[in-house]
Amino acid sequence: MARYLLFCRYLVILALWAPASLRADDTPTITVQGQRTELHPSGVVIEVPVDPLAAADVGDLLSALPGVQVRSSGGLGSYSEASLRGSSGRQVRLLLDGLPLDTGGGEASSLSLISPLMLEQVEVYKGRVPIDLGSGLAGTINLRSRSILPAPLTASASIGSFGQRQLGVAAQLSSAVQLAAGTQAADNEYDYVNPFRAFDPTDPDRARAESRKNAGTEQHFALLRYNGFARVSAQVQHDRQQLPTRSNFATTRTGLDTRSYALSVATPQDRRWQGVLSHRDTRERFRDPASELGLGAQDSTDHTQRSLLRLSRQFEALQIASTAEYTDYRSRDRLGNSPTATARRVGLSQGLEYRTGPRLPLEIDLNAGLNAAWSQEDADSQHQDEWIVEPAAGVSRRIGRCLAMANLGQRERLPTFFERYGDRGLFRGNPELEPERANFADAGARCTPGSVLQRIELTVFGQDLRDAISPVFSAQGVGRSINTARARIVGIELGSGGRWAGFDWQLGGTWQHSEDRGDIRATRGRQLPGRFETQITARVARPWRGAVFHYAFGFESGQFYDSANLLKAEPLRRHDVGVRGSLRALGWSLQALNLRDDNAEQFNGFPTPGRQLLLSLTYPQSFSKE
């Protein structure tokens, strides 16, 4: 660790040394290993091109970025979420082409349900977010699909350990019409040490590994898109997941079946007036008739409908955006043990964003935004009205090969129906939850010093949270969301990359400190649950004889499952190696993942796969525009 801190200090000195004599318009695009950092009127966005050969899912792609934490409850297809700068997964807004992917009532959207086949790039906003996208409490991740495919017919396929298999096909039927479909599945029967299994006198310490049972997943998707006088998209997703229990019985028959249908119509992107109308219908069935997961016998169906209308207009220096949303949520217990639950939420918001452009004599770019929102929620006998006001401001200035920036503002987030009223499996509701608020600030610089060190980014960030919503887990693995009266998160992010002696390299790290500042003595001064304290990522790649070899390393430590910091998660250490190449028009890659064979628990009691092999194929060989 001491060597890493010394290297970080060296990189910071280089960032401050970057020559200021170069003209701002000479600053090159900050590009290394497919990552781009660009200035947006609302701040800085990290853009990461998507290549199905490099990442089996969106979670693998995001986990290599500083300040991004990806947590999974198991293998391929299992629930996974991304958090930014010490947030929880529900504090991050996940979008597909600017439209929310969550149902509005249930849990955060799972990254494992998004196929990389149709994606062109991922945009990560960790500071300010454009008003026409909308922001979660901690930021936004926007997945951008391909307007035009790289070939009339594209396909990707992979096969790997633990029964992992994927297949996706997309066709450009005409200049305006695309059709895509895909499927993926996994048995997820990997070996792990289960401390909760029944006592065995031949293994009193429960140190013997066993195969994970009832953890299979299966997903299917189809997408039809028309991009002509209007942009019209129709999407269907079907997700089936077996849900393993902590005791890991082979006879367990618990599961979750999800069907989602989405339709959106939007104006062409080149219009000054932008409008979009979308509707998403999600139906879920959770089965635990024998109460094997811990919250009683359940066989419930949940039906969520969410409609959104957004209008925006770009003037010379001013952008306005108006949004209306309606969410209807209904839950019914087929066993009759629980009454039917209903909830409705109506929301209206108006946003303004103003940018001055570079102003003399300091050539500082100023921008400011204000979003005001009202919502009304009715749930059974409860009625709540909420007003939200979110101001934000930022400054930026180019100094030679560096871009310096600072942002500050305030954001709020309403609890989801999932958090307030509970849901399937191991999660209880908390109807007393209050909306959470965050005052945020960040400041930093991004530079392009030279050829060896092509990119360096250093950012200091902080959040002052009021009524922060955090999921906590008991020793039995049962979860519940709680409000923390006041909390604080501060941290430093470092990202860098370049080329040396034929090697492309990346190095990133995040140190963050979260602290409960509430009045409860048992938790005051403790770390917020579910947040890491230290994260390090590294990647080295080298072309050789027509192929590209790479090594990647990931490390996370300092995470607790509970507010009292009694249940500590083991550090995550991951080593991956791989090689990729092409055979005529066919691209291929072979990866060996998690060489240490660790079963890190990123959620309480949910082990992730150990060592695994993955073979991937794509046609054409490259999905990149470059």
Secondary structure by P-SEA (a helix, b strand, c coil): caaaaaaaaaaaaaaaacccccccccccccccccbbbbbccccbbbbbbbbccccccccccccccccbbbbbcccccccccccccccccccbbbbcccccccccccccccccccccccccbbbbbcccccccccccccbbbbbbccccccccccccccccccbbbbbbbbbcccccbbbbbbbbbbccbbbbbbcccccccccccccbbbbbccbbbbbbbbbbbbcccbbbbbbbbbbbbbbbccccccccccbbbbbbbbbbbbccccccbbbbbbbbbbbbbbbcccccccccccbbbbbbbbbbbbbbbbcccbbbbbbbbbbbbbbbbccccccbbbbbbbbbbbbbbbbbccccccbbbbbbbcccbbbbbbcccbbbbbbbbbbbbbbbbbccccccccccbbbbbcccccccccccccbbbbccccbbbbbbbbbbccccccccccbbbbbbbccccccbbbbbbccccbbbbbbcccccccbbbbbbccccccccccccbbbbbbbbcccccccccccccccccbbbbbbbbbbccccccbbbbbbbccccccccccccccbbbbbbbbcccccccccccccccccccccccccccccccccbbbbbbbcccccccc
